[in-house]
Amino acid sequence: MKPLIIGVAGGSGSGKTTVVDYLCDHFGSENILRLEHDSYYRDLAHLDFEDRIKMNFDHPSSLETELLIRHLKALLEGYPVEVPVYDFAAHTRKDKTIKAKPTQVILVDGILIFSEPDLLELMDVKIFVDTDDDIRLLRRLKRDISERGRSVESVLKQYETFVRPMHLEFVEPSKRYADVIIPRGGKNKVAREMVISLIERKLS
């Protein structure tokens, strides 16, 4: 049987990671492969750092989605792939890659995955995590400061210039493609259990 491909989308800071972690814990690492769309950011090593930080990382063109699609198709055919590793502080890809092998379930997560028709076509189950804007902004602030070495000022400027406009243009409209919408973020226990039941029915 070919792997079941599950897409988990939602705005930045919506709680996608909580949902994805829950699914991975439930099914076990031997049965589920997680692919993050963020791993496929285009390498900007050819630009000066000052030019890199001015880029719009919330536009679909900033990601090499075509490579992710090729990887998913290879995994569906039973072949392993080499997933890129992205350095979010430097905005470049690292020299190393991570080898990923096909599993029973392949989970793809990212804010823009439902806005890509060719990627959307490969998904068997599509989940959108929906959370209020103010909560998402607070979560993004905490993440980018602690994990990506950004300043408060730079995070807020990026949010106002790129994140919010791109969310309204690409992310929010893509919600209509979801099979399941999880309101109030990733800690919605009832919705998570419903998603588990849906996936188990698909697998059986």
Backbone as JSON Lines, residues from 0, in Angstrom:
{"i":0,"aa":"M","n":[0.83,-1.19,0.0],"ca":[0.0,0.0,0.0],"c":[0.87,1.25,0.0]}
{"i":1,"aa":"K","n":[0.5,2.24,-0.83],"ca":[1.26,3.48,-0.88],"c":[1.06,4.28,0.4]}
{"i":2,"aa":"P","n":[2.05,5.09,0.76],"ca":[1.93,5.9,1.99],"c":[0.73,6.85,1.9]}
{"i":3,"aa":"L","n":[0.15,7.14,3.07],"ca":[-0.91,8.11,3.19],"c":[-0.27,9.47,3.45]}
{"i":4,"aa":"I","n":[-0.58,10.46,2.61],"ca":[0.01,11.79,2.77],"c":[-0.99,12.72,3.45]}
{"i":5,"aa":"I","n":[-0.56,13.29,4.58],"ca":[-1.38,14.2,5.36],"c":[-0.74,15.59,5.33]}
{"i":6,"aa":"G","n":[-1.53,16.6,5.02],"ca":[-1.05,17.98,5.04],"c":[-1.61,18.71,6.25]}
{"i":7,"aa":"V","n":[-0.74,19.42,6.97],"ca":[-1.17,20.24,8.11],"c":[-0.74,21.68,7.83]}
{"i":8,"aa":"A","n":[-1.73,22.55,7.63],"ca":[-1.45,23.96,7.33],"c":[-2.07,24.85,8.39]}
{"i":9,"aa":"G","n":[-1.86,26.15,8.24],"ca":[-2.38,27.14,9.19],"c":[-1.42,28.3,9.25]}
{"i":10,"aa":"G","n":[-1.87,29.41,9.78],"ca":[-1.01,30.59,9.86],"c":[0.19,30.38,10.76]}
{"i":11,"aa":"S","n":[1.18,31.25,10.6],"ca":[2.37,31.2,11.44],"c":[1.99,31.37,12.9]}
{"i":12,"aa":"G","n":[2.39,30.4,13.75],"ca":[2.06,30.46,15.16],"c":[0.68,29.94,15.5]}
{"i":13,"aa":"S","n":[0.07,29.22,14.57],"ca":[-1.31,28.74,14.79],"c":[-1.38,27.52,15.7]}
{"i":14,"aa":"G","n":[-0.28,26.8,15.85],"ca":[-0.28,25.57,16.65],"c":[-0.09,24.33,15.81]}
{"i":15,"aa":"K","n":[0.38,24.51,14.58],"ca":[0.62,23.36,13.69],"c":[1.58,22.37,14.32]}
{"i":16,"aa":"T","n":[2.63,22.88,14.93],"ca":[3.65,22.01,15.51],"c":[3.05,21.13,16.61]}
{"i":17,"aa":"T","n":[2.15,21.68,17.41],"ca":[1.5,20.91,18.47],"c":[0.69,19.75,17.87]}
{"i":18,"aa":"V","n":[-0.05,20.04,16.81],"ca":[-0.84,19.01,16.13],"c":[0.07,17.95,15.52]}
{"i":19,"aa":"V","n":[1.11,18.4,14.82],"ca":[2.03,17.47,14.16],"c":[2.73,16.59,15.19]}
{"i":20,"aa":"D","n":[3.2,17.18,16.29],"ca":[3.87,16.4,17.34],"c":[2.92,15.35,17.91]}
{"i":21,"aa":"Y","n":[1.66,15.74,18.1],"ca":[0.66,14.81,18.63],"c":[0.47,13.63,17.69]}
{"i":22,"aa":"L","n":[0.36,13.9,16.39],"ca":[0.18,12.83,15.4],"c":[1.41,11.93,15.35]}
{"i":23,"aa":"C","n":[2.59,12.52,15.39],"ca":[3.82,11.74,15.33],"c":[3.96,10.84,16.57]}
{"i":24,"aa":"D","n":[3.61,11.38,17.73],"ca":[3.67,10.58,18.96],"c":[2.67,9.43,18.9]}
{"i":25,"aa":"H","n":[1.49,9.7,18.37],"ca":[0.45,8.68,18.33],"c":[0.83,7.52,17.42]}
{"i":26,"aa":"F","n":[1.31,7.82,16.23],"ca":[1.59,6.77,15.25],"c":[3.0,6.18,15.38]}
{"i":27,"aa":"G","n":[3.9,6.9,16.04],"ca":[5.26,6.39,16.25],"c":[6.18,6.73,15.09]}
{"i":28,"aa":"S","n":[7.43,7.0,15.42],"ca":[8.39,7.44,14.4],"c":[8.65,6.39,13.33]}
{"i":29,"aa":"E","n":[8.4,5.12,13.65],"ca":[8.63,4.08,12.65],"c":[7.51,4.03,11.61]}
{"i":30,"aa":"N","n":[6.39,4.67,11.91],"ca":[5.24,4.62,11.0],"c":[4.93,5.94,10.31]}
{"i":31,"aa":"I","n":[5.56,7.03,10.77],"ca":[5.24,8.34,10.22],"c":[6.5,9.14,9.91]}
{"i":32,"aa":"L","n":[6.52,9.77,8.75],"ca":[7.63,10.63,8.33],"c":[7.12,12.05,8.26]}
{"i":33,"aa":"R","n":[7.83,12.96,8.9],"ca":[7.44,14.38,8.89],"c":[8.34,15.15,7.93]}
{"i":34,"aa":"L","n":[7.73,15.86,7.01],"ca":[8.45,16.74,6.1],"c":[7.95,18.16,6.31]}
{"i":35,"aa":"E","n":[8.86,19.06,6.64],"ca":[8.49,20.45,6.87],"c":[8.74,21.27,5.61]}
{"i":36,"aa":"H","n":[7.72,22.01,5.19],"ca":[7.88,22.87,4.01],"c":[9.03,23.87,4.24]}
{"i":37,"aa":"D","n":[9.21,24.29,5.5],"ca":[10.27,25.25,5.84],"c":[11.66,24.73,5.48]}
{"i":38,"aa":"S","n":[11.83,23.41,5.44],"ca":[13.14,22.85,5.09],"c":[13.5,23.16,3.64]}
{"i":39,"aa":"Y","n":[12.51,23.53,2.86],"ca":[12.71,23.72,1.42],"c":[12.81,25.19,1.02]}
{"i":40,"aa":"Y","n":[13.11,26.07,2.0],"ca":[13.4,27.45,1.64],"c":[14.57,27.49,0.67]}
{"i":41,"aa":"R","n":[14.48,28.38,-0.29],"ca":[15.56,28.5,-1.29],"c":[16.84,29.01,-0.62]}
{"i":42,"aa":"D","n":[17.96,28.52,-1.1],"ca":[19.26,28.91,-0.56],"c":[19.6,30.32,-1.04]}
{"i":43,"aa":"L","n":[19.88,31.23,-0.1],"ca":[20.19,32.62,-0.44],"c":[21.67,32.93,-0.22]}
{"i":44,"aa":"A","n":[22.49,31.91,-0.26],"ca":[23.93,32.09,0.0],"c":[24.59,33.03,-1.01]}
{"i":45,"aa":"H","n":[23.99,33.17,-2.18],"ca":[24.57,34.03,-3.22],"c":[24.35,35.52,-2.94]}
{"i":46,"aa":"L","n":[23.53,35.84,-1.92],"ca":[23.25,37.22,-1.55],"c":[23.99,37.62,-0.29]}
{"i":47,"aa":"D","n":[24.29,38.91,-0.15],"ca":[24.82,39.42,1.1],"c":[23.76,39.28,2.18]}
{"i":48,"aa":"F","n":[24.2,39.14,3.44],"ca":[23.24,38.93,4.52],"c":[22.23,40.07,4.61]}
{"i":49,"aa":"E","n":[22.68,41.3,4.37],"ca":[21.78,42.45,4.44],"c":[20.66,42.33,3.41]}
{"i":50,"aa":"D","n":[20.96,41.72,2.27],"ca":[19.94,41.52,1.23],"c":[19.04,40.34,1.56]}
{"i":51,"aa":"R","n":[19.6,39.33,2.22],"ca":[18.8,38.15,2.58],"c":[17.66,38.51,3.52]}
{"i":52,"aa":"I","n":[17.96,39.33,4.53],"ca":[16.95,39.63,5.55],"c":[15.83,40.53,5.01]}
{"i":53,"aa":"K","n":[16.0,41.07,3.82],"ca":[14.96,41.9,3.21],"c":[13.97,41.08,2.38]}
{"i":54,"aa":"M","n":[14.25,39.79,2.22],"ca":[13.42,38.94,1.37],"c":[12.08,38.64,2.03]}
{"i":55,"aa":"N","n":[11.09,38.38,1.19],"ca":[9.76,38.01,1.68],"c":[9.69,36.49,1.83]}
{"i":56,"aa":"F","n":[9.86,36.0,3.06],"ca":[9.9,34.56,3.31],"c":[8.5,33.96,3.47]}
{"i":57,"aa":"D","n":[7.47,34.79,3.35],"ca":[6.1,34.31,3.5],"c":[5.37,34.24,2.16]}
{"i":58,"aa":"H","n":[6.11,34.45,1.08],"ca":[5.54,34.31,-0.27],"c":[5.89,32.91,-0.81]}
{"i":59,"aa":"P","n":[4.98,32.29,-1.53],"ca":[5.25,30.93,-2.05],"c":[6.54,30.81,-2.86]}
{"i":60,"aa":"S","n":[6.95,31.88,-3.52],"ca":[8.15,31.82,-4.36],"c":[9.43,31.66,-3.54]}
{"i":61,"aa":"S","n":[9.37,31.9,-2.23],"ca":[10.56,31.77,-1.39],"c":[10.92,30.31,-1.09]}
{"i":62,"aa":"L","n":[10.01,29.41,-1.44],"ca":[10.2,27.99,-1.15],"c":[10.37,27.18,-2.43]}
{"i":63,"aa":"E","n":[11.25,26.19,-2.37],"ca":[11.45,25.31,-3.53],"c":[10.45,24.15,-3.44]}
{"i":64,"aa":"T","n":[9.19,24.51,-3.66],"ca":[8.11,23.52,-3.54],"c":[8.23,22.43,-4.58]}
{"i":65,"aa":"E","n":[8.79,22.77,-5.73],"ca":[8.95,21.76,-6.78],"c":[9.84,20.61,-6.32]}
{"i":66,"aa":"L","n":[10.84,20.91,-5.49],"ca":[11.71,19.86,-4.95],"c":[10.94,19.0,-3.94]}
{"i":67,"aa":"L","n":[10.14,19.63,-3.1],"ca":[9.31,18.88,-2.15],"c":[8.36,17.95,-2.89]}
{"i":68,"aa":"I","n":[7.78,18.41,-3.98],"ca":[6.87,17.58,-4.76],"c":[7.61,16.38,-5.36]}
{"i":69,"aa":"R","n":[8.81,16.63,-5.88],"ca":[9.61,15.52,-6.41],"c":[9.93,14.5,-5.32]}
{"i":70,"aa":"H","n":[10.25,14.99,-4.14],"ca":[10.56,14.1,-3.01],"c":[9.34,13.26,-2.62]}
{"i":71,"aa":"L","n":[8.18,13.89,-2.56],"ca":[6.96,13.15,-2.2],"c":[6.64,12.07,-3.24]}
{"i":72,"aa":"K","n":[6.8,12.4,-4.49],"ca":[6.53,11.42,-5.55],"c":[7.51,10.25,-5.46]}
{"i":73,"aa":"A","n":[8.78,10.55,-5.15],"ca":[9.78,9.49,-4.99],"c":[9.43,8.6,-3.8]}
{"i":74,"aa":"L","n":[9.02,9.21,-2.69],"ca":[8.63,8.44,-1.49],"c":[7.42,7.56,-1.78]}
{"i":75,"aa":"L","n":[6.48,8.08,-2.55],"ca":[5.3,7.29,-2.92],"c":[5.68,6.06,-3.75]}
{"i":76,"aa":"E","n":[6.77,6.18,-4.48],"ca":[7.26,5.06,-5.3],"c":[8.19,4.13,-4.52]}
{"i":77,"aa":"G","n":[8.45,4.49,-3.25],"ca":[9.26,3.62,-2.41],"c":[10.73,3.97,-2.33]}
{"i":78,"aa":"Y","n":[11.11,5.16,-2.83],"ca":[12.52,5.56,-2.82],"c":[12.82,6.54,-1.68]}
{"i":79,"aa":"P","n":[13.99,6.45,-1.07],"ca":[14.39,7.43,-0.06],"c":[14.77,8.75,-0.72]}
{"i":80,"aa":"V","n":[14.77,9.84,0.05],"ca":[15.13,11.16,-0.47],"c":[16.08,11.85,0.51]}
{"i":81,"aa":"E","n":[16.77,12.87,0.02],"ca":[17.68,13.67,0.85],"c":[17.03,15.04,1.1]}
{"i":82,"aa":"V","n":[16.54,15.23,2.31],"ca":[15.82,16.46,2.66],"c":[16.82,17.55,3.03]}
{"i":83,"aa":"P","n":[16.69,18.75,2.46],"ca":[17.62,19.83,2.81],"c":[17.46,20.28,4.26]}
{"i":84,"aa":"V","n":[18.53,20.87,4.79],"ca":[18.51,21.42,6.16],"c":[18.74,22.92,6.04]}
{"i":85,"aa":"Y","n":[17.81,23.7,6.57],"ca":[17.87,25.16,6.4],"c":[18.33,25.85,7.67]}
{"i":86,"aa":"D","n":[19.19,26.85,7.5],"ca":[19.69,27.65,8.61],"c":[18.87,28.95,8.65]}
{"i":87,"aa":"F","n":[17.96,29.06,9.61],"ca":[17.04,30.2,9.66],"c":[17.73,31.48,10.13]}
{"i":88,"aa":"A","n":[18.85,31.36,10.81],"ca":[19.57,32.55,11.26],"c":[20.34,33.19,10.11]}
{"i":89,"aa":"A","n":[20.92,32.33,9.25],"ca":[21.72,32.83,8.13],"c":[20.94,32.92,6.83]}
{"i":90,"aa":"H","n":[19.76,32.3,6.78],"ca":[18.94,32.24,5.56],"c":[19.66,31.53,4.42]}
{"i":91,"aa":"T","n":[20.29,30.42,4.77],"ca":[20.98,29.6,3.78],"c":[20.73,28.13,4.09]}
{"i":92,"aa":"R","n":[20.98,27.28,3.1],"ca":[20.91,25.84,3.34],"c":[22.27,25.35,3.82]}
{"i":93,"aa":"K","n":[22.22,24.42,4.76],"ca":[23.46,23.82,5.24],"c":[23.95,22.79,4.22]}
{"i":94,"aa":"D","n":[25.22,22.43,4.34],"ca":[25.8,21.47,3.4],"c":[25.2,20.07,3.58]}
{"i":95,"aa":"K","n":[24.81,19.75,4.8],"ca":[24.29,18.41,5.07],"c":[22.82,18.29,4.67]}
{"i":96,"aa":"T","n":[22.37,17.06,4.46],"ca":[20.96,16.75,4.23],"c":[20.56,15.63,5.18]}
{"i":97,"aa":"I","n":[19.25,15.38,5.29],"ca":[18.75,14.29,6.12],"c":[18.06,13.27,5.23]}
{"i":98,"aa":"K","n":[18.5,12.01,5.34],"ca":[17.91,10.96,4.53],"c":[16.55,10.56,5.1]}
{"i":99,"aa":"A","n":[15.54,10.57,4.25],"ca":[14.18,10.21,4.67],"c":[13.7,9.02,3.85]}
{"i":100,"aa":"K","n":[13.18,8.01,4.54],"ca":[12.69,6.8,3.88],"c":[11.16,6.76,3.94]}
{"i":101,"aa":"P","n":[10.54,6.08,3.0],"ca":[9.07,5.99,2.99],"c":[8.54,5.31,4.26]}
{"i":102,"aa":"T","n":[7.41,5.81,4.73],"ca":[6.73,5.22,5.88],"c":[5.24,5.08,5.56]}
{"i":103,"aa":"Q","n":[4.52,4.47,6.49],"ca":[3.08,4.26,6.29],"c":[2.33,5.58,6.13]}
{"i":104,"aa":"V","n":[2.76,6.59,6.9],"ca":[2.15,7.92,6.85],"c":[3.24,8.95,6.6]}
{"i":105,"aa":"I","n":[2.99,9.86,5.66],"ca":[3.9,10.99,5.42],"c":[3.15,12.26,5.76]}
{"i":106,"aa":"L","n":[3.7,13.03,6.69],"ca":[3.03,14.25,7.15],"c":[3.8,15.46,6.64]}
{"i":107,"aa":"V","n":[3.13,16.33,5.93],"ca":[3.73,17.56,5.39],"c":[3.11,18.74,6.12]}
{"i":108,"aa":"D","n":[3.95,19.61,6.7],"ca":[3.38,20.78,7.36],"c":[4.02,22.07,6.88]}
{"i":109,"aa":"G","n":[3.24,23.14,6.91],"ca":[3.72,24.44,6.48],"c":[2.57,25.41,6.27]}
{"i":110,"aa":"I","n":[2.86,26.69,6.33],"ca":[1.79,27.67,6.22],"c":[1.23,27.77,4.81]}
{"i":111,"aa":"L","n":[2.03,27.42,3.81],"ca":[1.64,27.66,2.41],"c":[1.33,26.4,1.62]}
{"i":112,"aa":"I","n":[1.27,25.25,2.27],"ca":[1.16,24.01,1.5],"c":[-0.18,23.87,0.76]}
{"i":113,"aa":"F","n":[-1.24,24.5,1.27],"ca":[-2.54,24.4,0.59],"c":[-2.7,25.42,-0.52]}
{"i":114,"aa":"S","n":[-1.72,26.32,-0.65],"ca":[-1.79,27.33,-1.72],"c":[-1.05,26.87,-2.97]}
{"i":115,"aa":"E","n":[-0.5,25.64,-2.93],"ca":[0.24,25.08,-4.06],"c":[-0.58,23.94,-4.67]}
{"i":116,"aa":"P","n":[-1.24,24.16,-5.82],"ca":[-2.14,23.16,-6.41],"c":[-1.49,21.79,-6.64]}
{"i":117,"aa":"D","n":[-0.25,21.76,-7.15],"ca":[0.4,20.49,-7.44],"c":[0.73,19.72,-6.17]}
{"i":118,"aa":"L","n":[1.02,20.45,-5.11],"ca":[1.3,19.82,-3.81],"c":[0.0,19.35,-3.17]}
{"i":119,"aa":"L","n":[-1.01,20.17,-3.27],"ca":[-2.32,19.85,-2.72],"c":[-2.88,18.55,-3.31]}
{"i":120,"aa":"E","n":[-2.61,18.34,-4.57],"ca":[-3.12,17.17,-5.29],"c":[-2.58,15.86,-4.73]}
{"i":121,"aa":"L","n":[-1.42,15.91,-4.09],"ca":[-0.79,14.7,-3.57],"c":[-1.32,14.29,-2.19]}
{"i":122,"aa":"M","n":[-2.09,15.18,-1.54],"ca":[-2.5,14.94,-0.16],"c":[-3.8,14.15,-0.08]}
{"i":123,"aa":"D","n":[-3.81,13.18,0.82],"ca":[-5.01,12.37,1.07],"c":[-5.9,12.97,2.15]}
{"i":124,"aa":"V","n":[-5.27,13.64,3.12],"ca":[-6.0,14.29,4.2],"c":[-5.4,15.68,4.41]}
{"i":125,"aa":"K","n":[-6.27,16.7,4.48],"ca":[-5.8,18.09,4.61],"c":[-6.4,18.71,5.88]}
{"i":126,"aa":"I","n":[-5.5,19.13,6.79],"ca":[-5.9,19.68,8.09],"c":[-5.44,21.13,8.19]}
{"i":127,"aa":"F","n":[-6.35,22.01,8.61],"ca":[-5.99,23.42,8.8],"c":[-6.17,23.78,10.26]}
{"i":128,"aa":"V","n":[-5.1,24.3,10.87],"ca":[-5.13,24.7,12.28],"c":[-5.43,26.2,12.33]}
{"i":129,"aa":"D","n":[-6.54,26.56,12.95],"ca":[-7.04,27.94,12.93],"c":[-6.93,28.57,14.32]}
{"i":130,"aa":"T","n":[-6.26,29.74,14.39],"ca":[-6.04,30.41,15.67],"c":[-6.13,31.92,15.48]}
{"i":131,"aa":"D","n":[-6.59,32.63,16.5],"ca":[-6.72,34.09,16.43],"c":[-5.38,34.76,16.12]}
{"i":132,"aa":"D","n":[-5.45,35.89,15.4],"ca":[-4.25,36.59,14.95],"c":[-3.35,37.04,16.1]}
{"i":133,"aa":"D","n":[-3.92,37.55,17.19],"ca":[-3.09,38.06,18.27],"c":[-2.29,36.95,18.94]}
{"i":134,"aa":"I","n":[-2.9,35.78,19.09],"ca":[-2.2,34.65,19.68],"c":[-1.08,34.17,18.75]}
{"i":135,"aa":"R","n":[-1.35,34.16,17.46],"ca":[-0.33,33.73,16.5],"c":[0.86,34.67,16.52]}
{"i":136,"aa":"L","n":[0.61,35.96,16.61],"ca":[1.7,36.94,16.66],"c":[2.57,36.74,17.89]}
{"i":137,"aa":"L","n":[1.95,36.54,19.06],"ca":[2.72,36.32,20.28],"c":[3.59,35.08,20.17]}
{"i":138,"aa":"R","n":[3.02,34.01,19.62],"ca":[3.79,32.77,19.46],"c":[4.95,32.96,18.51]}
{"i":139,"aa":"R","n":[4.72,33.72,17.43],"ca":[5.79,33.96,16.47],"c":[6.91,34.78,17.1]}
{"i":140,"aa":"L","n":[6.54,35.77,17.89],"ca":[7.54,36.57,18.59],"c":[8.44,35.69,19.45]}
{"i":141,"aa":"K","n":[7.83,34.85,20.27],"ca":[8.6,33.98,21.16],"c":[9.51,33.04,20.37]}
{"i":142,"aa":"R","n":[8.97,32.44,19.3],"ca":[9.75,31.48,18.52],"c":[10.94,32.13,17.82]}
{"i":143,"aa":"D","n":[10.68,33.25,17.13],"ca":[11.74,33.87,16.35],"c":[12.84,34.47,17.21]}
{"i":144,"aa":"I","n":[12.48,34.92,18.4],"ca":[13.48,35.48,19.31],"c":[14.32,34.37,19.94]}
{"i":145,"aa":"S","n":[13.66,33.33,20.43],"ca":[14.38,32.27,21.16],"c":[15.07,31.27,20.24]}
{"i":146,"aa":"E","n":[14.44,30.93,19.1],"ca":[14.97,29.87,18.25],"c":[15.73,30.38,17.03]}
{"i":147,"aa":"R","n":[15.43,31.6,16.59],"ca":[16.03,32.08,15.33],"c":[16.86,33.34,15.5]}
{"i":148,"aa":"G","n":[17.07,33.73,16.76],"ca":[18.0,34.82,17.04],"c":[17.57,36.18,16.54]}
{"i":149,"aa":"R","n":[16.27,36.43,16.41],"ca":[15.78,37.71,15.89],"c":[15.5,38.66,17.06]}
{"i":150,"aa":"S","n":[15.47,39.96,16.75],"ca":[15.09,40.97,17.73],"c":[13.58,41.2,17.66]}
{"i":151,"aa":"V","n":[13.03,41.77,18.74],"ca":[11.59,42.07,18.76],"c":[11.24,43.0,17.61]}
{"i":152,"aa":"E","n":[12.06,44.02,17.42],"ca":[11.79,45.01,16.36],"c":[11.76,44.36,14.98]}
{"i":153,"aa":"S","n":[12.72,43.46,14.71],"ca":[12.79,42.84,13.39],"c":[11.6,41.9,13.15]}
{"i":154,"aa":"V","n":[11.18,41.2,14.21],"ca":[10.04,40.28,14.09],"c":[8.77,41.06,13.79]}
{"i":155,"aa":"L","n":[8.54,42.15,14.52],"ca":[7.34,42.96,14.32],"c":[7.33,43.62,12.95]}
{"i":156,"aa":"K","n":[8.5,44.09,12.51],"ca":[8.6,44.71,11.19],"c":[8.29,43.69,10.1]}
{"i":157,"aa":"Q","n":[8.85,42.48,10.25],"ca":[8.59,41.42,9.27],"c":[7.13,41.03,9.25]}
{"i":158,"aa":"Y","n":[6.52,40.99,10.44],"ca":[5.1,40.62,10.54],"c":[4.23,41.64,9.81]}
{"i":159,"aa":"E","n":[4.51,42.91,10.05],"ca":[3.71,43.97,9.44],"c":[3.93,44.07,7.93]}
{"i":160,"aa":"T","n":[5.18,43.87,7.5],"ca":[5.52,44.05,6.09],"c":[5.16,42.83,5.24]}
{"i":161,"aa":"F","n":[5.42,41.63,5.78],"ca":[5.27,40.42,4.98],"c":[4.26,39.4,5.53]}
{"i":162,"aa":"V","n":[4.4,39.06,6.82],"ca":[3.64,37.93,7.37],"c":[2.14,38.14,7.26]}
{"i":163,"aa":"R","n":[1.64,39.26,7.78],"ca":[0.2,39.49,7.77],"c":[-0.35,39.64,6.35]}
{"i":164,"aa":"P","n":[0.29,40.46,5.47],"ca":[-0.24,40.56,4.1],"c":[-0.25,39.23,3.35]}
{"i":165,"aa":"M","n":[0.78,38.41,3.53],"ca":[0.85,37.12,2.85],"c":[-0.16,36.13,3.44]}
{"i":166,"aa":"H","n":[-0.4,36.26,4.74],"ca":[-1.42,35.4,5.38],"c":[-2.78,35.68,4.76]}
{"i":167,"aa":"L","n":[-3.09,36.96,4.6],"ca":[-4.4,37.34,4.03],"c":[-4.51,36.96,2.56]}
{"i":168,"aa":"E","n":[-3.39,37.01,1.84],"ca":[-3.42,36.72,0.41],"c":[-3.38,35.23,0.1]}
{"i":169,"aa":"F","n":[-2.59,34.47,0.86],"ca":[-2.36,33.07,0.51],"c":[-2.88,32.05,1.55]}
{"i":170,"aa":"V","n":[-2.59,32.29,2.82],"ca":[-2.87,31.27,3.84],"c":[-4.35,31.18,4.16]}
{"i":171,"aa":"E","n":[-4.95,32.3,4.53],"ca":[-6.37,32.29,4.91],"c":[-7.27,31.75,3.8]}
{"i":172,"aa":"P","n":[-7.08,32.18,2.53],"ca":[-7.94,31.64,1.46],"c":[-7.76,30.14,1.24]}
{"i":173,"aa":"S","n":[-6.57,29.61,1.58],"ca":[-6.31,28.18,1.35],"c":[-7.06,27.29,2.32]}
{"i":174,"aa":"K","n":[-7.65,27.89,3.36],"ca":[-8.4,27.13,4.36],"c":[-9.57,26.37,3.72]}
{"i":175,"aa":"R","n":[-10.08,26.89,2.61],"ca":[-11.24,26.26,1.97],"c":[-10.93,24.88,1.4]}
{"i":176,"aa":"Y","n":[-9.64,24.55,1.26],"ca":[-9.27,23.24,0.73],"c":[-9.16,22.18,1.82]}
{"i":177,"aa":"A","n":[-9.27,22.58,3.08],"ca":[-9.08,21.65,4.19],"c":[-10.25,20.67,4.31]}
{"i":178,"aa":"D","n":[-9.91,19.43,4.67],"ca":[-10.93,18.43,5.01],"c":[-11.38,18.61,6.45]}
{"i":179,"aa":"V","n":[-10.44,19.04,7.29],"ca":[-10.71,19.24,8.72],"c":[-10.1,20.58,9.14]}
{"i":180,"aa":"I","n":[-10.89,21.39,9.86],"ca":[-10.37,22.63,10.43],"c":[-10.38,22.49,11.95]}
{"i":181,"aa":"I","n":[-9.2,22.7,12.55],"ca":[-9.07,22.6,14.01],"c":[-9.1,24.01,14.58]}
{"i":182,"aa":"P","n":[-10.2,24.4,15.23],"ca":[-10.27,25.74,15.81],"c":[-9.52,25.82,17.14]}
{"i":183,"aa":"R","n":[-9.14,27.04,17.52],"ca":[-8.49,27.31,18.81],"c":[-7.12,26.66,18.95]}
{"i":184,"aa":"G","n":[-6.49,26.38,17.82],"ca":[-5.11,25.92,17.87],"c":[-4.91,24.45,18.15]}
{"i":185,"aa":"G","n":[-3.65,24.09,18.35],"ca":[-3.28,22.69,18.44],"c":[-3.64,21.98,19.72]}
{"i":186,"aa":"K","n":[-4.13,22.7,20.74],"ca":[-4.46,22.06,22.0],"c":[-5.93,21.65,22.09]}
{"i":187,"aa":"N","n":[-6.61,21.7,20.96],"ca":[-8.02,21.29,20.9],"c":[-8.07,19.76,20.92]}
{"i":188,"aa":"K","n":[-8.26,19.19,22.09],"ca":[-8.16,17.74,22.28],"c":[-9.21,16.98,21.48]}
{"i":189,"aa":"V","n":[-10.44,17.47,21.47],"ca":[-11.52,16.79,20.76],"c":[-11.21,16.73,19.26]}
{"i":190,"aa":"A","n":[-10.77,17.85,18.71],"ca":[-10.45,17.89,17.28],"c":[-9.28,16.97,16.95]}
{"i":191,"aa":"R","n":[-8.27,16.93,17.83],"ca":[-7.12,16.05,17.59],"c":[-7.55,14.6,17.54]}
{"i":192,"aa":"E","n":[-8.42,14.22,18.45],"ca":[-8.88,12.82,18.49],"c":[-9.71,12.48,17.25]}
{"i":193,"aa":"M","n":[-10.47,13.46,16.76],"ca":[-11.23,13.25,15.52],"c":[-10.3,13.03,14.33]}
{"i":194,"aa":"V","n":[-9.2,13.79,14.31],"ca":[-8.21,13.64,13.24],"c":[-7.57,12.26,13.29]}
{"i":195,"aa":"I","n":[-7.23,11.8,14.49],"ca":[-6.65,10.47,14.64],"c":[-7.61,9.41,14.1]}
{"i":196,"aa":"S","n":[-8.87,9.51,14.44],"ca":[-9.88,8.55,13.97],"c":[-9.99,8.57,12.45]}
{"i":197,"aa":"L","n":[-9.96,9.76,11.87],"ca":[-10.03,9.89,10.41],"c":[-8.85,9.22,9.74]}
{"i":198,"aa":"I","n":[-7.65,9.46,10.26],"ca":[-6.45,8.87,9.66],"c":[-6.47,7.34,9.79]}
{"i":199,"aa":"E","n":[-6.88,6.86,10.95],"ca":[-6.92,5.39,11.16],"c":[-7.93,4.73,10.22]}
{"i":200,"aa":"R","n":[-9.03,5.41,9.95],"ca":[-10.01,4.87,8.99],"c":[-9.4,4.83,7.59]}
{"i":201,"aa":"K","n":[-8.66,5.86,7.24],"ca":[-8.02,5.9,5.92],"c":[-7.0,4.78,5.79]}
{"i":202,"aa":"L","n":[-6.26,4.53,6.86],"ca":[-5.22,3.49,6.82],"c":[-5.82,2.09,6.74]}
{"i":203,"aa":"S","n":[-7.0,1.93,7.32],"ca":[-7.61,0.59,7.32],"c":[-8.34,0.29,6.02]}
